[in-house]
Amino acid sequence: MKITAKTKLSKILEQKNGEKIMHENGVPCMTCPFAALEINELEIGKVCKSYKLDLKKILKELNNSK
């Protein structure tokens, strides 16, 4: 499965190294108490936009780690 800006965080967490890569890139949702409630709805693109994170870099790392 190719990860895109519309991929839900729950799908990324199912991937090997997904949580590690997101944590290393400063994605705050991994420690946010509300993420547990929204993990199936949150898209990585929207999260990156909200927190001004480098979406292209994160997507490249996630897709190269498969």
PDB file with SEQRES, HELIX, SHEET and CRYST1 records, atoms N, CA, C and O in Angstrom:
SEQRES   1 A   66  MET LYS ILE THR ALA LYS THR LYS LEU SER LYS ILE LEU          
SEQRES   2 A   66  GLU GLN LYS ASN GLY GLU LYS ILE MET HIS GLU ASN GLY          
SEQRES   3 A   66  VAL PRO CYS MET THR CYS PRO PHE ALA ALA LEU GLU ILE          
SEQRES   4 A   66  ASN GLU LEU GLU ILE GLY LYS VAL CYS LYS SER TYR LYS          
SEQRES   5 A   66  LEU ASP LEU LYS LYS ILE LEU LYS GLU LEU ASN ASN SER          
SEQRES   6 A   66  LYS                                                          
HELIX    1 AA1 LEU A    9  GLU A   14  1                                   6    
HELIX    2 AA2 GLY A   18  GLU A   24  1                                   7    
HELIX    3 AA3 PRO A   28  MET A   30  5                                   3    
HELIX    4 AA4 ALA A   35  GLU A   38  1                                   4    
HELIX    5 AA5 ILE A   44  TYR A   51  1                                   8    
HELIX    6 AA6 LEU A   55  ASN A   64  1                                  10    
CRYST1    1.000    1.000    1.000  90.00  90.00  90.00 P 1           1          
ATOM      1  N   MET A   1       0.841  -1.183   0.000  1.00  0.00           N  
ATOM      2  CA  MET A   1       0.000   0.000   0.000  1.00  0.00           C  
ATOM      3  C   MET A   1       0.885   1.245   0.000  1.00  0.00           C  
ATOM      4  O   MET A   1       1.748   1.401   0.864  1.00  0.00           O  
ATOM      5  N   LYS A   2       0.668   2.118  -0.961  1.00  0.00           N  
ATOM      6  CA  LYS A   2       1.411   3.377  -1.012  1.00  0.00           C  
ATOM      7  C   LYS A   2       0.756   4.363  -0.045  1.00  0.00           C  
ATOM      8  O   LYS A   2      -0.464   4.523  -0.036  1.00  0.00           O  
ATOM      9  N   ILE A   3       1.570   5.010   0.752  1.00  0.00           N  
ATOM     10  CA  ILE A   3       1.077   5.999   1.703  1.00  0.00           C  
ATOM     11  C   ILE A   3       1.034   7.355   1.018  1.00  0.00           C  
ATOM     12  O   ILE A   3       2.012   7.789   0.409  1.00  0.00           O  
ATOM     13  N   THR A   4      -0.119   8.022   1.126  1.00  0.00           N  
ATOM     14  CA  THR A   4      -0.321   9.336   0.526  1.00  0.00           C  
ATOM     15  C   THR A   4      -0.768  10.316   1.613  1.00  0.00           C  
ATOM     16  O   THR A   4      -0.900   9.944   2.779  1.00  0.00           O  
ATOM     17  N   ALA A   5      -0.995  11.551   1.225  1.00  0.00           N  
ATOM     18  CA  ALA A   5      -1.454  12.571   2.164  1.00  0.00           C  
ATOM     19  C   ALA A   5      -2.804  12.207   2.782  1.00  0.00           C  
ATOM     20  O   ALA A   5      -3.139  12.681   3.867  1.00  0.00           O  
ATOM     21  N   LYS A   6      -3.573  11.374   2.100  1.00  0.00           N  
ATOM     22  CA  LYS A   6      -4.899  10.995   2.587  1.00  0.00           C  
ATOM     23  C   LYS A   6      -4.905   9.716   3.437  1.00  0.00           C  
ATOM     24  O   LYS A   6      -5.957   9.299   3.921  1.00  0.00           O  
ATOM     25  N   THR A   7      -3.752   9.107   3.614  1.00  0.00           N  
ATOM     26  CA  THR A   7      -3.676   7.882   4.405  1.00  0.00           C  
ATOM     27  C   THR A   7      -3.955   8.196   5.869  1.00  0.00           C  
ATOM     28  O   THR A   7      -3.401   9.141   6.431  1.00  0.00           O  
ATOM     29  N   LYS A   8      -4.811   7.399   6.471  1.00  0.00           N  
ATOM     30  CA  LYS A   8      -5.175   7.568   7.880  1.00  0.00           C  
ATOM     31  C   LYS A   8      -4.017   7.128   8.772  1.00  0.00           C  
ATOM     32  O   LYS A   8      -3.267   6.211   8.437  1.00  0.00           O  
ATOM     33  N   LEU A   9      -3.890   7.797   9.909  1.00  0.00           N  
ATOM     34  CA  LEU A   9      -2.807   7.459  10.847  1.00  0.00           C  
ATOM     35  C   LEU A   9      -2.877   6.004  11.291  1.00  0.00           C  
ATOM     36  O   LEU A   9      -1.842   5.370  11.496  1.00  0.00           O  
ATOM     37  N   SER A  10      -4.071   5.474  11.441  1.00  0.00           N  
ATOM     38  CA  SER A  10      -4.207   4.078  11.875  1.00  0.00           C  
ATOM     39  C   SER A  10      -3.533   3.123  10.887  1.00  0.00           C  
ATOM     40  O   SER A  10      -2.941   2.127  11.303  1.00  0.00           O  
ATOM     41  N   LYS A  11      -3.615   3.412   9.593  1.00  0.00           N  
ATOM     42  CA  LYS A  11      -2.976   2.570   8.570  1.00  0.00           C  
ATOM     43  C   LYS A  11      -1.459   2.711   8.627  1.00  0.00           C  
ATOM     44  O   LYS A  11      -0.732   1.739   8.420  1.00  0.00           O  
ATOM     45  N   ILE A  12      -0.985   3.921   8.906  1.00  0.00           N  
ATOM     46  CA  ILE A  12       0.458   4.140   9.001  1.00  0.00           C  
ATOM     47  C   ILE A  12       1.025   3.382  10.197  1.00  0.00           C  
ATOM     48  O   ILE A  12       2.123   2.831  10.123  1.00  0.00           O  
ATOM     49  N   LEU A  13       0.284   3.354  11.284  1.00  0.00           N  
ATOM     50  CA  LEU A  13       0.752   2.653  12.476  1.00  0.00           C  
ATOM     51  C   LEU A  13       0.826   1.143  12.271  1.00  0.00           C  
ATOM     52  O   LEU A  13       1.559   0.457  12.983  1.00  0.00           O  
ATOM     53  N   GLU A  14       0.082   0.627  11.316  1.00  0.00           N  
ATOM     54  CA  GLU A  14       0.127  -0.806  11.010  1.00  0.00           C  
ATOM     55  C   GLU A  14       1.406  -1.170  10.261  1.00  0.00           C  
ATOM     56  O   GLU A  14       1.801  -2.335  10.229  1.00  0.00           O  
ATOM     57  N   GLN A  15       2.045  -0.181   9.667  1.00  0.00           N  
ATOM     58  CA  GLN A  15       3.247  -0.400   8.866  1.00  0.00           C  
ATOM     59  C   GLN A  15       4.479  -0.528   9.754  1.00  0.00           C  
ATOM     60  O   GLN A  15       4.591   0.135  10.785  1.00  0.00           O  
ATOM     61  N   LYS A  16       5.397  -1.387   9.338  1.00  0.00           N  
ATOM     62  CA  LYS A  16       6.664  -1.527  10.040  1.00  0.00           C  
ATOM     63  C   LYS A  16       7.358  -0.164  10.072  1.00  0.00           C  
ATOM     64  O   LYS A  16       7.463   0.502   9.042  1.00  0.00           O  
ATOM     65  N   ASN A  17       7.821   0.246  11.228  1.00  0.00           N  
ATOM     66  CA  ASN A  17       8.517   1.517  11.451  1.00  0.00           C  
ATOM     67  C   ASN A  17       7.640   2.755  11.284  1.00  0.00           C  
ATOM     68  O   ASN A  17       8.154   3.872  11.353  1.00  0.00           O  
ATOM     69  N   GLY A  18       6.346   2.595  11.067  1.00  0.00           N  
ATOM     70  CA  GLY A  18       5.467   3.747  10.878  1.00  0.00           C  
ATOM     71  C   GLY A  18       5.461   4.690  12.071  1.00  0.00           C  
ATOM     72  O   GLY A  18       5.623   5.900  11.913  1.00  0.00           O  
ATOM     73  N   GLU A  19       5.275   4.142  13.251  1.00  0.00           N  
ATOM     74  CA  GLU A  19       5.243   4.984  14.452  1.00  0.00           C  
ATOM     75  C   GLU A  19       6.603   5.635  14.687  1.00  0.00           C  
ATOM     76  O   GLU A  19       6.673   6.809  15.051  1.00  0.00           O  
ATOM     77  N   LYS A  20       7.666   4.895  14.485  1.00  0.00           N  
ATOM     78  CA  LYS A  20       9.016   5.420  14.691  1.00  0.00           C  
ATOM     79  C   LYS A  20       9.293   6.596  13.756  1.00  0.00           C  
ATOM     80  O   LYS A  20       9.800   7.630  14.190  1.00  0.00           O  
ATOM     81  N   ILE A  21       8.966   6.440  12.497  1.00  0.00           N  
ATOM     82  CA  ILE A  21       9.207   7.497  11.509  1.00  0.00           C  
ATOM     83  C   ILE A  21       8.398   8.741  11.850  1.00  0.00           C  
ATOM     84  O   ILE A  21       8.914   9.856  11.778  1.00  0.00           O  
ATOM     85  N   MET A  22       7.147   8.559  12.216  1.00  0.00           N  
ATOM     86  CA  MET A  22       6.323   9.716  12.557  1.00  0.00           C  
ATOM     87  C   MET A  22       6.844  10.413  13.804  1.00  0.00           C  
ATOM     88  O   MET A  22       6.867  11.642  13.872  1.00  0.00           O  
ATOM     89  N   HIS A  23       7.257   9.639  14.777  1.00  0.00           N  
ATOM     90  CA  HIS A  23       7.811  10.223  16.006  1.00  0.00           C  
ATOM     91  C   HIS A  23       9.088  11.006  15.699  1.00  0.00           C  
ATOM     92  O   HIS A  23       9.265  12.121  16.191  1.00  0.00           O  
ATOM     93  N   GLU A  24       9.969  10.434  14.897  1.00  0.00           N  
ATOM     94  CA  GLU A  24      11.236  11.092  14.541  1.00  0.00           C  
ATOM     95  C   GLU A  24      11.024  12.383  13.763  1.00  0.00           C  
ATOM     96  O   GLU A  24      11.885  13.263  13.773  1.00  0.00           O  
ATOM     97  N   ASN A  25       9.884  12.503  13.089  1.00  0.00           N  
ATOM     98  CA  ASN A  25       9.581  13.693  12.309  1.00  0.00           C  
ATOM     99  C   ASN A  25       8.679  14.679  13.057  1.00  0.00           C  
ATOM    100  O   ASN A  25       8.184  15.641  12.470  1.00  0.00           O  
ATOM    101  N   GLY A  26       8.472  14.438  14.333  1.00  0.00           N  
ATOM    102  CA  GLY A  26       7.751  15.389  15.167  1.00  0.00           C  
ATOM    103  C   GLY A  26       6.242  15.357  15.053  1.00  0.00           C  
ATOM    104  O   GLY A  26       5.581  16.330  15.418  1.00  0.00           O  
ATOM    105  N   VAL A  27       5.678  14.268  14.557  1.00  0.00           N  
ATOM    106  CA  VAL A  27       4.218  14.165  14.481  1.00  0.00           C  
ATOM    107  C   VAL A  27       3.695  14.000  15.910  1.00  0.00           C  
ATOM    108  O   VAL A  27       3.917  12.958  16.526  1.00  0.00           O  
ATOM    109  N   PRO A  28       3.004  15.011  16.445  1.00  0.00           N  
ATOM    110  CA  PRO A  28       2.607  15.001  17.852  1.00  0.00           C  
ATOM    111  C   PRO A  28       1.458  14.055  18.173  1.00  0.00           C  
ATOM    112  O   PRO A  28       1.195  13.794  19.347  1.00  0.00           O  
ATOM    113  N   CYS A  29       0.782  13.544  17.185  1.00  0.00           N  
ATOM    114  CA  CYS A  29      -0.393  12.708  17.416  1.00  0.00           C  
ATOM    115  C   CYS A  29      -0.071  11.409  18.161  1.00  0.00           C  
ATOM    116  O   CYS A  29      -0.954  10.799  18.763  1.00  0.00           O  
ATOM    117  N   MET A  30       1.159  11.003  18.118  1.00  0.00           N  
ATOM    118  CA  MET A  30       1.527   9.752  18.760  1.00  0.00           C  
ATOM    119  C   MET A  30       1.403   9.835  20.279  1.00  0.00           C  
ATOM    120  O   MET A  30       1.201   8.817  20.941  1.00  0.00           O  
ATOM    121  N   THR A  31       1.522  11.028  20.827  1.00  0.00           N  
ATOM    122  CA  THR A  31       1.430  11.193  22.281  1.00  0.00           C  
ATOM    123  C   THR A  31       0.189  11.974  22.703  1.00  0.00           C  
ATOM    124  O   THR A  31      -0.042  12.173  23.896  1.00  0.00           O  
ATOM    125  N   CYS A  32      -0.604  12.414  21.743  1.00  0.00           N  
ATOM    126  CA  CYS A  32      -1.799  13.197  22.055  1.00  0.00           C  
ATOM    127  C   CYS A  32      -2.908  12.279  22.574  1.00  0.00           C  
ATOM    128  O   CYS A  32      -3.224  11.275  21.934  1.00  0.00           O  
ATOM    129  N   PRO A  33      -3.497  12.606  23.714  1.00  0.00           N  
ATOM    130  CA  PRO A  33      -4.566  11.760  24.262  1.00  0.00           C  
ATOM    131  C   PRO A  33      -5.800  11.688  23.355  1.00  0.00           C  
ATOM    132  O   PRO A  33      -6.535  10.702  23.396  1.00  0.00           O  
ATOM    133  N   PHE A  34      -6.033  12.711  22.547  1.00  0.00           N  
ATOM    134  CA  PHE A  34      -7.193  12.706  21.661  1.00  0.00           C  
ATOM    135  C   PHE A  34      -6.974  11.843  20.424  1.00  0.00           C  
ATOM    136  O   PHE A  34      -7.937  11.443  19.770  1.00  0.00           O  
ATOM    137  N   ALA A  35      -5.740  11.557  20.103  1.00  0.00           N  
ATOM    138  CA  ALA A  35      -5.447  10.759  18.911  1.00  0.00           C  
ATOM    139  C   ALA A  35      -6.087   9.382  18.991  1.00  0.00           C  
ATOM    140  O   ALA A  35      -6.523   8.836  17.977  1.00  0.00           O  
ATOM    141  N   ALA A  36      -6.144   8.826  20.181  1.00  0.00           N  
ATOM    142  CA  ALA A  36      -6.748   7.498  20.335  1.00  0.00           C  
ATOM    143  C   ALA A  36      -8.210   7.510  19.870  1.00  0.00           C  
ATOM    144  O   ALA A  36      -8.720   6.501  19.383  1.00  0.00           O  
ATOM    145  N   LEU A  37      -8.867   8.644  20.022  1.00  0.00           N  
ATOM    146  CA  LEU A  37     -10.263   8.757  19.606  1.00  0.00           C  
ATOM    147  C   LEU A  37     -10.404   9.034  18.111  1.00  0.00           C  
ATOM    148  O   LEU A  37     -11.422   8.694  17.508  1.00  0.00           O  
ATOM    149  N   GLU A  38      -9.382   9.653  17.512  1.00  0.00           N  
ATOM    150  CA  GLU A  38      -9.469  10.103  16.126  1.00  0.00           C  
ATOM    151  C   GLU A  38      -8.535   9.366  15.166  1.00  0.00           C  
ATOM    152  O   GLU A  38      -8.505   9.695  13.980  1.00  0.00           O  
ATOM    153  N   ILE A  39      -7.787   8.397  15.634  1.00  0.00           N  
ATOM    154  CA  ILE A  39      -6.728   7.762  14.855  1.00  0.00           C  
ATOM    155  C   ILE A  39      -7.236   7.175  13.527  1.00  0.00           C  
ATOM    156  O   ILE A  39      -6.487   7.108  12.553  1.00  0.00           O  
ATOM    157  N   ASN A  40      -8.495   6.755  13.492  1.00  0.00           N  
ATOM    158  CA  ASN A  40      -9.058   6.185  12.264  1.00  0.00           C  
ATOM    159  C   ASN A  40      -9.565   7.250  11.297  1.00  0.00           C  
ATOM    160  O   ASN A  40      -9.923   6.935  10.162  1.00  0.00           O  
ATOM    161  N   GLU A  41      -9.599   8.503  11.735  1.00  0.00           N  
ATOM    162  CA  GLU A  41     -10.105   9.594  10.910  1.00  0.00           C  
ATOM    163  C   GLU A  41      -9.020  10.561  10.454  1.00  0.00           C  
ATOM    164  O   GLU A  41      -9.151  11.187   9.403  1.00  0.00           O  
ATOM    165  N   LEU A  42      -7.946  10.688  11.239  1.00  0.00           N  
ATOM    166  CA  LEU A  42      -6.895  11.659  10.941  1.00  0.00           C  
ATOM    167  C   LEU A  42      -6.064  11.233   9.736  1.00  0.00           C  
ATOM    168  O   LEU A  42      -5.588  10.100   9.667  1.00  0.00           O  
ATOM    169  N   GLU A  43      -5.895  12.157   8.785  1.00  0.00           N  
ATOM    170  CA  GLU A  43      -5.060  11.908   7.612  1.00  0.00           C  
ATOM    171  C   GLU A  43      -3.698  12.557   7.836  1.00  0.00           C  
ATOM    172  O   GLU A  43      -3.615  13.659   8.380  1.00  0.00           O  
ATOM    173  N   ILE A  44      -2.639  11.881   7.421  1.00  0.00           N  
ATOM    174  CA  ILE A  44      -1.288  12.387   7.640  1.00  0.00           C  
ATOM    175  C   ILE A  44      -1.092  13.761   6.990  1.00  0.00           C  
ATOM    176  O   ILE A  44      -0.380  14.600   7.541  1.00  0.00           O  
ATOM    177  N   GLY A  45      -1.700  14.002   5.848  1.00  0.00           N  
ATOM    178  CA  GLY A  45      -1.574  15.292   5.177  1.00  0.00           C  
ATOM    179  C   GLY A  45      -2.145  16.433   6.001  1.00  0.00           C  
ATOM    180  O   GLY A  45      -1.541  17.502   6.091  1.00  0.00           O  
ATOM    181  N   LYS A  46      -3.300  16.211   6.598  1.00  0.00           N  
ATOM    182  CA  LYS A  46      -3.936  17.243   7.422  1.00  0.00           C  
ATOM    183  C   LYS A  46      -3.151  17.481   8.701  1.00  0.00           C  
ATOM    184  O   LYS A  46      -3.036  18.618   9.159  1.00  0.00           O  
ATOM    185  N   VAL A  47      -2.611  16.416   9.278  1.00  0.00           N  
ATOM    186  CA  VAL A  47      -1.800  16.551  10.483  1.00  0.00           C  
ATOM    187  C   VAL A  47      -0.554  17.370  10.180  1.00  0.00           C  
ATOM    188  O   VAL A  47      -0.202  18.276  10.937  1.00  0.00           O  
ATOM    189  N   CYS A  48       0.111  17.055   9.080  1.00  0.00           N  
ATOM    190  CA  CYS A  48       1.325  17.787   8.701  1.00  0.00           C  
ATOM    191  C   CYS A  48       1.018  19.256   8.442  1.00  0.00           C  
ATOM    192  O   CYS A  48       1.793  20.133   8.826  1.00  0.00           O  
ATOM    193  N   LYS A  49      -0.094  19.523   7.802  1.00  0.00           N  
ATOM    194  CA  LYS A  49      -0.472  20.909   7.525  1.00  0.00           C  
ATOM    195  C   LYS A  49      -0.741  21.658   8.836  1.00  0.00           C  
ATOM    196  O   LYS A  49      -0.307  22.798   8.999  1.00  0.00           O  
ATOM    197  N   SER A  50      -1.447  21.026   9.755  1.00  0.00           N  
ATOM    198  CA  SER A  50      -1.780  21.661  11.031  1.00  0.00           C  
ATOM    199  C   SER A  50      -0.547  22.011  11.850  1.00  0.00           C  
ATOM    200  O   SER A  50      -0.504  23.044  12.517  1.00  0.00           O  
ATOM    201  N   TYR A  51       0.457  21.139  11.795  1.00  0.00           N  
ATOM    202  CA  TYR A  51       1.649  21.328  12.624  1.00  0.00           C  
ATOM    203  C   TYR A  51       2.859  21.808  11.829  1.00  0.00           C  
ATOM    204  O   TYR A  51       3.978  21.845  12.342  1.00  0.00           O  
ATOM    205  N   LYS A  52       2.616  22.182  10.545  1.00  0.00           N  
ATOM    206  CA  LYS A  52       3.682  22.696   9.675  1.00  0.00           C  
ATOM    207  C   LYS A  52       4.870  21.736   9.579  1.00  0.00           C  
ATOM    208  O   LYS A  52       6.026  22.135   9.719  1.00  0.00           O  
ATOM    209  N   LEU A  53       4.553  20.463   9.338  1.00  0.00           N  
ATOM    210  CA  LEU A  53       5.578  19.429   9.184  1.00  0.00           C  
ATOM    211  C   LEU A  53       5.810  19.163   7.701  1.00  0.00           C  
ATOM    212  O   LEU A  53       4.942  19.445   6.874  1.00  0.00           O  
ATOM    213  N   ASP A  54       6.957  18.632   7.369  1.00  0.00           N  
ATOM    214  CA  ASP A  54       7.356  18.369   5.986  1.00  0.00           C  
ATOM    215  C   ASP A  54       6.696  17.076   5.491  1.00  0.00           C  
ATOM    216  O   ASP A  54       7.236  15.984   5.666  1.00  0.00           O  
ATOM    217  N   LEU A  55       5.534  17.219   4.879  1.00  0.00           N  
ATOM    218  CA  LEU A  55       4.773  16.063   4.412  1.00  0.00           C  
ATOM    219  C   LEU A  55       5.552  15.244   3.395  1.00  0.00           C  
ATOM    220  O   LEU A  55       5.572  14.016   3.482  1.00  0.00           O  
ATOM    221  N   LYS A  56       6.190  15.895   2.437  1.00  0.00           N  
ATOM    222  CA  LYS A  56       6.932  15.164   1.402  1.00  0.00           C  
ATOM    223  C   LYS A  56       8.022  14.294   2.010  1.00  0.00           C  
ATOM    224  O   LYS A  56       8.205  13.147   1.602  1.00  0.00           O  
ATOM    225  N   LYS A  57       8.740  14.831   2.977  1.00  0.00           N  
ATOM    226  CA  LYS A  57       9.810  14.081   3.642  1.00  0.00           C  
ATOM    227  C   LYS A  57       9.245  12.876   4.397  1.00  0.00           C  
ATOM    228  O   LYS A  57       9.788  11.775   4.317  1.00  0.00           O  
ATOM    229  N   ILE A  58       8.160  13.095   5.124  1.00  0.00           N  
ATOM    230  CA  ILE A  58       7.551  12.017   5.903  1.00  0.00           C  
ATOM    231  C   ILE A  58       7.018  10.926   4.977  1.00  0.00           C  
ATOM    232  O   ILE A  58       7.230   9.740   5.225  1.00  0.00           O  
ATOM    233  N   LEU A  59       6.331  11.323   3.919  1.00  0.00           N  
ATOM    234  CA  LEU A  59       5.802  10.323   2.972  1.00  0.00           C  
ATOM    235  C   LEU A  59       6.932   9.527   2.322  1.00  0.00           C  
ATOM    236  O   LEU A  59       6.823   8.313   2.152  1.00  0.00           O  
ATOM    237  N   LYS A  60       7.996  10.200   1.967  1.00  0.00           N  
ATOM    238  CA  LYS A  60       9.145   9.507   1.350  1.00  0.00           C  
ATOM    239  C   LYS A  60       9.723   8.469   2.317  1.00  0.00           C  
ATOM    240  O   LYS A  60       9.989   7.332   1.927  1.00  0.00           O  
ATOM    241  N   GLU A  61       9.913   8.861   3.562  1.00  0.00           N  
ATOM    242  CA  GLU A  61      10.460   7.935   4.556  1.00  0.00           C  
ATOM    243  C   GLU A  61       9.512   6.753   4.811  1.00  0.00           C  
ATOM    244  O   GLU A  61       9.950   5.607   4.908  1.00  0.00           O  
ATOM    245  N   LEU A  62       8.214   7.046   4.917  1.00  0.00           N  
ATOM    246  CA  LEU A  62       7.245   5.970   5.157  1.00  0.00           C  
ATOM    247  C   LEU A  62       7.191   5.000   3.991  1.00  0.00           C  
ATOM    248  O   LEU A  62       7.156   3.786   4.195  1.00  0.00           O  
ATOM    249  N   ASN A  63       7.184   5.519   2.773  1.00  0.00           N  
ATOM    250  CA  ASN A  63       7.090   4.639   1.608  1.00  0.00           C  
ATOM    251  C   ASN A  63       8.389   3.895   1.332  1.00  0.00           C  
ATOM    252  O   ASN A  63       8.360   2.826   0.723  1.00  0.00           O  
ATOM    253  N   ASN A  64       9.518   4.427   1.761  1.00  0.00           N  
ATOM    254  CA  ASN A  64      10.803   3.743   1.568  1.00  0.00           C  
ATOM    255  C   ASN A  64      11.082   2.711   2.653  1.00  0.00           C  
ATOM    256  O   ASN A  64      12.003   1.905   2.518  1.00  0.00           O  
ATOM    257  N   SER A  65      10.300   2.728   3.724  1.00  0.00           N  
ATOM    258  CA  SER A  65      10.595   1.817   4.838  1.00  0.00           C  
ATOM    259  C   SER A  65       9.881   0.478   4.700  1.00  0.00           C  
ATOM    260  O   SER A  65      10.047  -0.392   5.554  1.00  0.00           O  
ATOM    261  N   LYS A  66       9.107   0.297   3.667  1.00  0.00           N  
ATOM    262  CA  LYS A  66       8.335  -0.947   3.506  1.00  0.00           C  
ATOM    263  C   LYS A  66       9.217  -2.133   3.238  1.00  0.00           C  
ATOM    264  O   LYS A  66       8.719  -3.248   3.080  1.00  0.00           O  
TER     265      LYS A  66                                                      
END                                                                             
